[in-house]
């Protein structure tokens, strides 16, 4: 199995859920996780943390799946490409749900041809605006919602963890 690196960005979480996020991440990574929680200035009463990890490819999907059910949580998980495996990016907000994209070696989002064709077809039939469809394929609504929380986290502590293999 290919090994890769990634980052879990917890942008907002109520204090009561902080230990649950640590338990979920620890269960997936196979090591205890203790995050350095700091207050999230963009959402009073919530906290933020970052966790850099090294584990098997596919770990980002497992982390996103484990965390997506908590409606008071905003997070992103990234996974770098590895040998024979594309990178991934997951974003979650309570209002938008989960966004998933495949990423290339430089972190760019790669949109599959069929998804672009579907967006063009919807636009041609008048169902949707092409610009809005492409922005959605690129995750723009999630970026717009998460940006204030990303900015508020600049300079926050980061912890590295390696999965036990």
Secondary structure, DSSP 4 states (H G I P E B T S, - for coil): --EEEEEEEEEEEEHHHHHHHHHHHHHHHTS------EE-TTSTTEEEEEEEEEEETTHHHHHHHHHTT-TT-EEEEEE--BTTB-EEEEEEETTTEEEEEEE-TTS-EE--HHHHHHHHHHHHTTSS-HHHHHHHHTTHHHHHHHHHHHHHTTT--EEEEE---
